[in-house]
């Protein structure tokens, strides 16, 4: 009887190697990738001209292709909100609820396992790799609180942990697993060469925006000024793009930094009030918040003009557009750099 394992596939090197180790033992492997909305892959790299030279691919799909396995991409945006808003185990260095996140995803994988008649779960976790969720004392917490218990196997560090059910039952040969530990990537890179993997995602603090300090500052600002920690998918996406400036608690400007971001933000022009320079080349800006009075609108236009090619002009013409009203032209003198208060700039 061929045993079946479901692998959590993030798109990184660890999950690629963990799945390959289990495949080598004759186990049928399928992958799960959970879409939270906070994923780095496929968003800013595709939007920004700055990242034009980077390969545009979904790394989870690419990993599945390298392994020759089926990948199930599951949207958990709404379910995941409670993990972000109310993490039982708290946040990491930023707004990353890494331990709660891992517990949640393993729990979802365990549910999927039972519904689809699979035998056990594998992850690419390595003891000591991540400071919040991959400490040795966290490993049993994840197994227990997810409900997976000893059906959760971590092939890359299994020899540093108690044997799981798949090992005890002889479905998996423990001797063929690894004892990786710590933050060094050298053992993984050596194993990748052994398997013939040369092109893989380079680790850079994880694949989630919540680990990023700049992003977390913008998310906290959103929560603080709304008076609520709720969010929608559009909020998540817009926090990834543009220069965010809040001249007042009442409103925030999201100003494109380049052509790719201008094109992306233009897609929201039917949902937000927008400002666009007319007399000079320049960005589009979304206005998020209350309807602006005349003074606030003039300030918003003067800030936007500052980031246009007319920043040194005596007057810049801009077009203010409201989805519910006719657009109109506004002429302003751009603010000087020293007129933009430091505390207005979120990131």
PAPARO-479633 format. One record per residue (C-alpha): x, y, z negated; residue in three letters. Coordinates in steps of 0.001 Angstrom, whole numbers, plus 500000, padded with zeros to 6 digits. Each point is the difference from the previous one (the first is absolute). Layout:
<sites>
XYZala...
</sites>
This chain:
<sites>
500000500000500000unk501420503375501058unk499856502524497186unk499013503607500732unk501389503167498461unk498816503592500362unk502807502578499973unk499687503644499007unk501623501761502960unk501034503609499444unk502147500254503107unk503245500100498063unk502939497626500006unk499112498230496735unk496582498791501111unk501461498927503354unk502645497853498298unk497649498558497381unk497594498810502667unk502803498506502111unk501371498028497029unk496603498400499487unk499506499365503722unk503287498099499986unk498460497504497603unk497232499081502415unk497333502127498326unk497387501717502164unk500218503724499272unk497573502793500787unk500446503617498956unk497886502666498341unk500681503714500267unk497872502321497883unk499235503446501429unk499781502519497147unk500294503191502057unk503250500894498241unk502177497940502338unk502937501802501583unk500085497879503130unk498170501181503099unk499130503461498696unk502605502767499720unk502458498135502236unk497399500019502763unk498868503598499397unk503237501939499647unk502309500851502875unk502763499907497378unk499581496229499914unk499666499577503761unk503079497775500279unk498753497581497369unk498369496814501192unk496222500446499762unk498694496743498642unk497978498534497194unk502703498090498141unk497543497534498449unk498817498979503478unk503606499862501180unk500948497683497096unk497075497718500804unk501148499866503608unk503554499066498969unk498628497239497791unk497453498831502550unk497173500197497475unk496489501367499908unk499693503291498088unk496767501062498293unk499865503788499543unk497471500832497291unk498660503510499317unk499942500621496239unk499897503828500064unk496859500296497872unk500761497131497612unk503515501299499484unk498896503400498704unk499578498794496432unk503568498646500048unk501334503446500950unk497715502007497744unk500013497803496880unk503096497775499937unk499874497859496869unk503787499693499920unk500648503621500893unk501996501647502770unk503613499651501040unk502286502974500597unk497285501676502086unk496325499119500523unk500836496421500901unk497963497445498020unk502348497241501129unk499258497355497373unk496229500462500248unk500363500019503781unk501787496652500055unk497473498451497618unk497142501278502164unk501487498698503249unk500846496588498585unk496462499804498595unk498580500801503454unk502299497409501565unk498839497445497428unk496373500711500915unk500873499594503676unk501838496742499241unk496935498456498375unk497681501168502772unk502248498611502723unk501169496747498390unk503688500881499681unk502252498491497349unk502229502732498603unk501230503599500337unk503490501265500812unk501468503475499601unk503367501567500725unk500549501172496425unk503542499974498621unk500723500402496292unk501498503435499357unk499369501282503535unk497416502588498937unk500117501746496610unk496241500077499386unk498554496756501329unk502866497534500474unk501587499766496586unk500215496450498687unk497469500631497247unk497517501275502613unk499979496762501990unk497754498034497593unk497783503083499534unk499285500047503739unk499363496245500100unk497650500077497022unk498052503206500555unk499457499256503698unk498539496596499170unk502459498287502323unk501959498466497100unk502416497308501267unk498659500158503555unk502213503073500483unk503439499091501365unk502845502490500529unk502423498162502304unk502813502554499836unk500406499844496220unk498180496771499116unk503075498365498487unk500091502768497394unk496411499305498952unk498048497035498594unk498921497495502623unk496585500589501535unk497323497485500935unk501185499686503635unk503464499054498700unk498753497645497294unk497678498236502418unk502780499536502539unk498360502122502680unk503122502194499959unk503585498953499312unk501279502357497286unk503590499370501138unk499179501733503283unk498924503201498262unk502280502841498861unk501189501674496799unk500284503598501205unk499928502764497401unk500859503666499586unk499840502946502367unk502740498959502408unk498700499130503459unk503082498036501004unk498541496522499274unk496905500801502076unk502077501391502846unk502195496898499982unk496925497754500089unk498574502076502847unk503169499375502011unk499742496300499200unk496467499966501405unk501001502116503009unk498017503090499024unk501870503120501094unk497265502601500502unk497954500581496864unk498616502893497961unk502643501658497864unk499032500406496329unk499556503622498942unk498089500037496733unk497129497881501158unk497325500355502666unk497523502046497952unk499715503780499878unk499119499886496314unk503666499267499247unk500949503303501670unk500406502998497674unk498918502594502558unk496875498076500907unk499121499431496341unk500300503732499276unk497499500710502774unk497608497320498763unk500178501315496427unk499318503521501276unk496955498691501873unk498655498355496841unk500756502990497774unk498231502506502223unk496982497824500726unk499556499157496348unk499643496357500976unk502347497155500801unk497805498728502823unk501266499990503594unk498965498892503472unk502025498500502842unk500230503388501757unk501541501469496837unk502645497278500013unk500826500649503640unk500149503788499727unk502365499855497031unk502509498262502284unk500106502810502537unk500982503663500119unk501125502705497608unk497579500378497061unk499584503496498547unk497496500993497303unk499740503803499581unk497042499550497660unk498212497293498048unk497133500597502421unk501741498841503173unk503019498344501562unk501574500316503436unk501381496978501846unk502316501452502650unk501481497860502766unk503803499962500153unk500370498844503601unk498092499099503136unk499213496446498927unk498441501221496756unk498100502748501855unk498469497367502259unk499082497825497019unk498484502803497928unk498038501238503025unk498018496793499723unk498492501390496781unk498824503298501509unk496358498857499930unk500221499239496272unk501999502976498694unk500306503709500519unk503183500565501996unk502403502777500892unk502050499975503222unk502416502598501313unk499019501472503396unk502479502756500836unk503047497893499177unk500908496346499938unk499252498491496653unk498326497381497862unk496444499157499154unk498982500297496346unk497109498238498291unk498225501778497150unk498996497650497206unk497753501321497244unk497279502608499631unk498814502422502696unk502492502859499958unk499094503626499452unk501486502663502302unk503066500598497825unk500768496300499632unk499578499413503733unk502380502839500849unk502578498534497609unk499566496521501517unk500519501433503490unk503071501991498906unk501543496836498510unk499279497997503151unk501485502786502158unk503172499800497914unk500601496504501364unk499394501023503629unk502366501381502611unk498561503428499154unk501348499953496440unk501966503243500663unk497278501766502000unk498019502971498672unk496754498227500841unk498978496461500919unk496654498971501437unk498477496839498589unk496736498174500604unk497925499029496997unk497613497147500715unk497178498650497871unk498152496822501079unk496700501716499125unk500686503440501511unk501438501619503101unk503777500499499915unk501445503495499725unk503333501747500416unk501904501503497104unk503078502235500230unk502414500052497079unk503570500853499103unk501838496782499091unk501097499634496422unk503722500238499418unk501688496940498555unk500431501712496626unk496274500800499878unk499061496335499862unk499974499221496314unk502092497010498959unk497134498453498071unk497749500095503071unk502146497379501731unk498946496506499031unk502264498135502428unk
</sites>
